[in-house]
Amino acid sequence: MARDLEKDLVICQSFVTRVERSTSYKEKISAGISFACEARSGWPETIRYAMSLEQEIDRLRNELNILQEQLQQRRCGA
């Protein structure tokens, strides 16, 4: 199941806000623990997703380079 990246971003932003507004050490620790629990499951999946996107970008760049070379060869051969 894919993660809701917009929801994950809200979690990150709310963590920062909670820590900034916290008046006690206990509140800051509680916010940190909540964030760490979410991050523990979210980060690995999001990193894997980003890695797959990087691989797809590399594949598409390679395909584009091949097509550009073929086009260049056809122009020279014409």
Backbone hydrogen bonds, N-H to C=O, Kabsch-Sander energy under -0.5 kcal/mol:
donor,donor_aa,acceptor,acceptor_aa,energy
5,L,3,R,-1.1
8,D,4,D,-2.3
9,L,5,L,-2.2
10,V,6,E,-1.9
11,I,7,K,-2.2
12,C,8,D,-2.2
13,Q,9,L,-2.6
14,S,10,V,-2.9
15,F,11,I,-2.0
16,V,12,C,-1.8
17,T,13,Q,-2.1
18,R,14,S,-3.0
19,V,15,F,-2.6
20,E,16,V,-2.5
21,R,17,T,-2.3
22,S,18,R,-1.3
28,K,24,S,-1.8
29,I,25,Y,-2.4
30,S,26,K,-2.5
31,A,27,E,-2.4
32,G,28,K,-2.3
33,I,29,I,-2.6
34,S,30,S,-2.3
35,F,31,A,-2.5
36,A,32,G,-2.6
37,C,33,I,-2.2
38,E,34,S,-1.9
39,A,35,F,-2.9
40,R,36,A,-2.3
41,S,37,C,-0.9
41,S,38,E,-0.5
42,G,38,E,-2.5
43,W,39,A,-2.5
45,E,41,S,-0.8
46,T,42,G,-2.6
47,I,43,W,-3.1
48,R,44,P,-2.4
49,Y,45,E,-2.2
50,A,46,T,-2.6
51,M,47,I,-2.5
52,S,48,R,-2.3
53,L,49,Y,-2.1
54,E,50,A,-2.3
55,Q,51,M,-2.2
56,E,52,S,-2.1
57,I,53,L,-2.5
58,D,54,E,-2.4
59,R,55,Q,-2.4
60,L,56,E,-2.6
61,R,57,I,-2.6
62,N,58,D,-2.4
63,E,59,R,-2.4
64,L,60,L,-2.6
65,N,61,R,-2.7
66,I,62,N,-2.3
67,L,63,E,-2.4
68,Q,64,L,-2.7
69,E,65,N,-2.4
70,Q,66,I,-2.4
71,L,67,L,-2.3
72,Q,68,Q,-2.5
73,Q,69,E,-2.5
74,R,70,Q,-2.0
75,R,71,L,-1.9
76,C,72,Q,-2.1
77,G,73,Q,-1.9
78,A,74,R,-0.8
